[in-house]
Amino acid sequence: MSKLCLVTGANGHLGNTLVRALLAEGYRVRAGVRDTSDTEPFAGLDCQRVYVELLDEAALDRALDGVEVLFQVAAAFRHWSADPEADIITPNVQGTRLVLQAAARAGVERVVYVSSVAAVGHDGSALDETSWNEEVENPYYRSKILSERVAWEAAQALGLWMVSVLPSAMVGPNASRLTDTMGFLESIRQRQVPLAPDFHFNFVDVRDVAQGLIRAAQSGRAGQRYILANERSSSFADLLRAINAVSPGYRQPARAPRWLLMCVAWLQEAQAGLGGRPARLTRSQVRLFQGVRQEYDTGKARRELGFQPRPSDAVLREAFAYLWRRADQ
């Protein structure tokens, strides 16, 4: 029989896409979710839904019973919170430690740990897997850096076979709820971005990342990191070209200087602190992204995993087309 895989965060963007990709390749899949009553992402999928909460050790033990391959996808993905330590950092770091301890107790054969290029960093040069980010201001970035370090410490101490994969900004189909990344594209689609930031994000199709995870489990080398990204980043002008290829009529807004973005972010954070609604732009994001290209050397993943990502312009066109279809449903 095919191997039994557990995918944590299976109703999320990457998790759900990975479930579909694993099923297409004949794997048996156990889909770990926090809300087992949320059946919509799994309509028509022949997988078992199980309760998984990374901070619930008993639930982890039950979910991992008999599992041969663990895909640790679940994580808090947000850049703002009224209490980032409790809502972002602790769940990601402590959840990583507990799920790997449970994997060791269950005798899991292989662990594919999903980190992020946030743990690699970006400085405009083509960074590879040897780079570790030292950024500590942005809570999401800090959580991903600390979580991956904890994962490697735990894997070594527990004798686990583990690889980590580091995706860039994922876009594409199977987003039952929009991530921050997909939400940014949706705000462009809805003409809610009046100023053009000098941001250069590295976009990758979520389906390519899912395939990269499967290949990492099959042919990755234990103890290795693999960047799953495109080799070039995309400017705001690139985003507009992509959406105009899908639905013409979008114009380039005025360029936003750094000082103005910082003012907007400050206001967003102040309003979020009063009303509880997440800030759509934070000062730490402006400091992270303004004027810096996110470029990566993906040669290792291409050589060892056969990673072949769609070109970034095609990735963006397909992502905007998906958002239009989603809006029409």
C-alpha positions in Angstrom: 0.0 0.0 0.0 1.1 3.6 -0.5 2.5 5.5 2.4 0.2 7.2 4.9 0.9 11.0 5.1 -0.3 13.5 7.6 -0.7 17.1 6.4 -1.1 19.6 9.1 -2.9 22.8 8.3 -4.7 20.9 5.6 -7.5 23.4 5.1 -5.0 26.2 4.4 -3.7 27.4 1.1 -0.6 25.2 0.8 -2.0 22.4 3.0 -5.1 21.9 0.9 -3.1 22.1 -2.4 -0.6 19.5 -1.0 -3.5 17.2 0.0 -4.7 17.3 -3.6 -1.3 16.7 -5.0 -0.6 13.7 -2.7 -3.9 12.1 -3.6 -3.2 12.6 -7.3 0.1 10.6 -6.8 -1.7 7.8 -5.0 -0.7 8.5 -1.4 -3.0 7.9 1.5 -3.7 11.2 3.2 -4.7 12.2 6.7 -5.7 15.9 6.6 -5.0 17.6 9.9 -7.3 20.5 10.8 -8.4 22.4 13.8 -12.0 22.5 12.7 -13.2 19.1 11.5 -16.6 20.5 10.7 -15.1 22.7 7.9 -15.7 20.2 5.1 -15.8 22.6 2.1 -12.0 22.5 1.3 -12.2 18.7 1.1 -15.3 18.2 -1.1 -14.7 15.3 -3.4 -11.3 14.4 -1.9 -10.7 10.9 -0.7 -8.8 11.7 2.5 -9.4 11.3 6.2 -9.9 14.5 8.3 -8.5 14.5 11.8 -8.3 17.1 14.5 -4.8 18.6 14.9 -3.9 21.4 17.2 -0.1 21.8 17.4 -0.3 22.8 21.1 -2.4 19.7 22.0 0.0 16.8 22.5 -2.8 14.1 22.9 -4.4 15.2 19.6 -1.0 15.1 17.9 -0.4 11.5 19.1 -3.7 10.4 17.8 -3.3 12.1 14.4 0.3 10.7 13.9 -0.6 7.1 14.8 0.6 4.9 11.9 1.8 7.9 9.9 4.9 7.3 7.8 5.4 10.9 6.3 4.6 14.1 8.2 4.2 17.3 6.2 4.4 20.0 8.9 2.6 22.8 7.1 0.4 24.4 9.8 1.6 27.8 11.1 0.2 31.2 12.2 0.6 33.3 9.1 0.0 37.0 9.9 2.2 40.1 10.2 0.1 41.9 12.8 -1.5 41.1 16.1 -2.4 43.0 19.2 -0.3 40.4 21.1 2.2 39.0 18.6 4.0 36.9 21.2 0.9 35.0 22.1 -0.7 34.9 18.7 2.2 34.4 16.3 5.5 33.6 17.9 4.6 31.2 20.7 2.2 29.1 18.6 4.7 28.7 15.8 7.8 28.0 17.9 6.1 25.8 20.6 3.9 24.1 18.0 7.0 23.1 16.0 8.7 21.6 19.1 5.6 19.6 20.1 4.8 18.2 16.7 8.3 17.0 16.1 8.3 15.4 19.6 5.0 13.6 18.7 6.5 12.5 15.3 9.4 10.9 17.1 7.1 9.1 19.6 5.0 7.8 16.6 8.0 6.5 14.7 7.4 8.7 11.7 9.9 7.8 8.9 10.2 11.2 7.3 9.4 14.8 8.2 9.1 17.6 5.6 9.1 20.9 7.6 7.7 23.9 5.9 9.7 27.0 6.8 9.8 30.2 4.7 12.2 32.4 2.8 11.6 34.7 5.8 14.2 32.5 7.6 16.6 33.1 4.7 16.1 36.8 4.4 16.6 39.1 1.5 19.1 41.8 0.6 18.8 42.1 -3.2 21.3 39.4 -3.9 20.6 35.8 -4.9 20.6 34.2 -1.5 20.8 30.4 -1.1 20.1 27.9 1.7 23.2 28.7 3.6 21.8 32.2 4.5 20.0 32.7 7.8 18.0 35.8 8.5 18.7 37.8 11.6 15.6 40.1 11.3 13.8 40.2 14.7 11.4 43.2 14.4 8.6 41.7 12.3 6.8 39.1 14.4 6.0 36.7 11.6 9.6 36.7 10.3 10.9 36.3 13.9 8.5 33.3 14.4 9.7 31.6 11.2 13.4 32.1 12.0 13.0 30.8 15.6 10.7 27.9 14.5 13.0 26.5 11.9 16.0 26.7 14.3 13.9 24.8 16.9 12.9 22.3 14.3 16.5 21.5 13.5 17.5 21.3 17.1 14.6 18.9 17.8 15.2 16.8 14.8 18.8 16.3 15.8 18.0 15.6 19.4 15.3 13.1 18.5 17.0 11.4 15.6 14.4 12.4 13.1 14.9 12.3 9.3 13.9 15.8 8.3 14.3 18.3 5.5 13.0 21.9 5.5 11.5 23.7 2.5 11.5 27.4 2.3 8.7 28.8 0.0 8.5 32.4 -1.1 5.1 34.3 -1.3 2.6 31.6 -2.5 -0.3 32.5 -4.8 -2.7 30.4 -6.8 -5.8 28.2 -6.5 -7.3 26.3 -3.5 -7.5 29.3 -1.2 -10.7 28.8 0.7 -9.6 31.7 2.9 -7.2 34.3 1.5 -3.8 34.5 3.1 -2.1 37.8 3.6 -0.3 37.3 0.3 -3.5 36.5 -1.7 -5.3 39.3 0.2 -2.7 41.7 -1.2 -3.4 40.6 -4.8 -7.1 40.8 -4.0 -6.8 44.4 -2.8 -5.1 45.2 -6.2 -8.0 43.5 -8.0 -10.5 45.6 -6.1 -8.5 48.8 -6.8 -7.9 49.3 -3.1 -4.2 50.2 -3.4 -4.1 54.0 -4.2 -0.3 54.3 -4.0 2.4 52.1 -5.5 4.9 50.8 -2.9 8.4 50.1 -4.0 8.0 46.5 -3.0 9.6 43.6 -5.0 8.0 40.3 -3.8 9.1 36.9 -4.9 6.0 35.0 -6.0 5.7 31.2 -6.5 2.7 29.1 -7.5 1.4 27.1 -4.6 1.0 24.1 -6.8 4.7 24.1 -7.6 5.5 24.4 -3.9 3.2 21.4 -3.2 5.1 19.4 -5.8 8.4 20.5 -4.2 7.3 19.2 -0.8 6.4 15.8 -2.3 9.8 15.6 -4.1 11.5 16.6 -0.9 10.0 13.7 0.9 10.9 11.3 -1.9 14.4 12.4 -2.9 15.5 15.1 -0.5 18.6 14.6 1.6 18.1 14.5 5.4 19.4 17.6 7.1 19.0 19.8 4.1 17.1 23.0 3.4 15.5 23.7 0.0 14.4 27.1 -1.3 11.1 26.9 -3.3 10.8 30.2 -5.1 11.3 32.0 -8.3 14.7 33.4 -9.1 13.4 36.9 -9.8 11.1 39.2 -7.8 8.1 41.2 -9.1 7.6 44.9 -8.8 4.2 46.6 -8.4 4.4 47.4 -12.1 4.8 43.7 -12.9 1.6 43.0 -10.8 -0.3 45.5 -12.8 0.9 44.0 -16.1 -0.3 40.6 -14.9 -3.8 41.8 -13.9 -4.2 43.8 -17.1 -3.5 40.7 -19.0 -6.5 39.1 -17.3 -8.8 42.2 -17.0 -7.5 45.4 -18.8 -8.0 48.8 -17.3 -5.7 49.1 -14.3 -3.5 52.1 -14.1 -0.2 52.6 -12.3 -0.9 54.7 -9.2 1.4 57.4 -7.9 4.6 56.0 -6.3 4.6 56.1 -2.5 7.8 57.4 -0.9 9.0 55.6 2.2 8.0 58.4 4.6 4.4 58.3 3.4 4.2 54.5 3.7 5.5 54.7 7.2 2.8 57.3 8.1 0.1 55.1 6.5 1.4 52.0 8.4 1.4 54.0 11.7 -2.2 55.0 11.2 -3.1 51.4 10.2 -1.5 50.0 13.4 -3.2 52.7 15.5 -6.6 51.9 14.1 -6.0 48.2 14.5 -5.0 48.7 18.1 -8.3 50.5 18.8 -10.6 48.4 16.8 -9.0 45.0 16.7 -9.1 44.7 12.9 -5.7 43.6 11.6 -3.5 46.3 10.1 -3.1 45.8 6.3 0.3 47.5 6.4 2.8 47.7 9.3 5.9 49.7 9.8 8.0 46.6 10.1 6.7 45.5 6.6 7.8 48.9 5.2 11.2 48.5 6.7 11.5 45.0 5.4 10.2 45.4 1.9 10.6 49.0 0.7 13.2 49.2 -2.1 14.6 45.7 -1.6 14.4 42.9 -4.2 13.7 39.3 -3.0 16.1 37.2 -5.2 17.0 33.6 -4.5 19.3 30.9 -5.8 17.0 27.9 -6.4 19.7 25.7 -8.0 19.8 23.2 -5.2 16.0 22.5 -5.3 16.2 22.3 -9.1 19.1 19.8 -9.1 18.0 17.6 -6.2 14.2 17.8 -6.3 13.6 18.5 -9.9 11.9 21.8 -8.9 10.6 23.6 -12.0 8.5 26.6 -10.9 6.2 28.4 -13.4 7.7 31.8 -14.4 6.6 34.6 -12.1 4.6 36.5 -14.8 2.6 33.4 -15.5 2.2 32.7 -11.8 0.7 36.2 -11.3 -1.6 36.0 -14.3 -3.0 32.7 -13.1 -3.4 34.0 -9.6 -5.4 37.0 -10.7 -7.5 34.8 -13.0 -8.3 32.6 -10.0 -9.3 35.6 -7.9 -11.7 36.8 -10.6 -13.3 33.3 -10.8 -13.5 33.2 -7.0 -15.3 36.6 -7.0 -17.8 35.4 -9.6 -18.8 32.3 -7.6 
